[in-house]
Amino acid sequence: MPKSRLRKKDKQYIPDSVAQGSSVPTESPKWLAPVMVGAFIAGLIWIVIFYVTATKYPIPNIGAWNMVLGFGFIALGFSLATQWR
């Protein structure tokens, strides 16, 4: 039995920007790591002070909102951590 003819496939066009790949990401700014670690530590200290002082400090008269502020510092640290290369 004769073999069937094979079709020649045209090469697919790939744009140069895709074929080259993306450029290497630049380094993080020098201030990013210290601010990130500082935000983590500030949030942790804020929450510890809140518990140790029986919910009276770091800012009196706002009560449990001190917890929100402490976790806000920690969330800031995590958002900066996503930008670190």
C-alpha positions as CSV (number, residue, x, y, z in Angstrom):
1,M,0.0,0.0,0.0
2,P,1.5,3.4,-0.9
3,K,2.3,5.9,1.9
4,S,0.2,9.0,2.0
5,R,1.8,12.4,1.4
6,L,2.8,14.5,4.3
7,R,1.7,18.1,4.5
8,K,4.2,20.8,5.1
9,K,3.2,23.0,8.0
10,D,4.0,26.7,7.8
11,K,6.1,27.9,10.7
12,Q,4.1,30.0,13.1
13,Y,5.0,33.6,13.4
14,I,6.2,34.6,16.9
15,P,6.7,38.3,17.6
16,D,10.2,39.3,18.7
17,S,9.0,40.6,22.0
18,V,7.5,37.2,22.9
19,A,10.4,35.2,21.5
20,Q,13.0,37.2,23.4
21,G,11.2,36.8,26.7
22,S,10.7,39.4,29.4
23,S,13.5,41.5,30.7
24,V,15.2,40.6,34.0
25,P,13.4,42.3,36.8
26,T,15.4,45.1,38.5
27,E,16.5,45.0,42.1
28,S,14.3,46.3,44.8
29,P,14.9,49.8,46.1
30,K,17.3,50.0,49.0
31,W,14.6,51.3,51.4
32,L,12.2,48.5,50.8
33,A,13.6,45.8,53.0
34,P,14.2,48.0,56.1
35,V,10.7,49.5,55.9
36,M,9.2,46.1,55.4
37,V,11.0,44.6,58.5
38,G,10.2,47.8,60.4
39,A,6.5,47.5,59.6
40,F,6.5,43.9,60.8
41,I,8.3,44.7,64.0
42,A,6.2,47.8,64.7
43,G,2.9,45.9,64.3
44,L,4.2,43.1,66.6
45,I,5.3,45.5,69.3
46,W,2.0,47.5,68.9
47,I,0.0,44.4,69.6
48,V,2.2,43.2,72.4
49,I,2.0,46.6,74.2
50,F,-1.8,46.4,73.7
51,Y,-2.0,43.1,75.5
52,V,0.6,43.8,78.2
53,T,-1.0,47.0,79.3
54,A,-4.5,45.4,79.6
55,T,-5.8,47.1,76.5
56,K,-5.0,50.7,77.7
57,Y,-2.1,51.6,75.4
58,P,-0.5,52.4,72.9
59,I,-3.3,54.9,72.1
60,P,-5.7,55.3,75.1
61,N,-9.4,55.6,74.6
62,I,-9.7,53.8,71.2
63,G,-9.9,50.3,72.7
64,A,-9.7,47.4,70.3
65,W,-8.9,49.6,67.4
66,N,-5.3,49.3,68.6
67,M,-5.4,45.8,67.3
68,V,-6.5,47.0,63.9
69,L,-3.6,49.4,63.9
70,G,-1.2,46.7,64.8
71,F,-2.4,44.4,62.2
72,G,-2.4,47.3,59.7
73,F,1.3,47.6,60.2
74,I,1.7,43.9,59.7
75,A,-0.4,44.1,56.5
76,L,1.8,46.9,55.3
77,G,4.8,44.7,55.8
78,F,3.2,41.9,53.8
79,S,2.3,44.2,51.0
80,L,5.9,45.5,50.8
81,A,7.1,41.9,50.9
82,T,5.3,41.2,47.6
83,Q,7.4,43.9,45.9
84,W,10.8,42.6,47.2
85,R,13.0,41.0,44.6
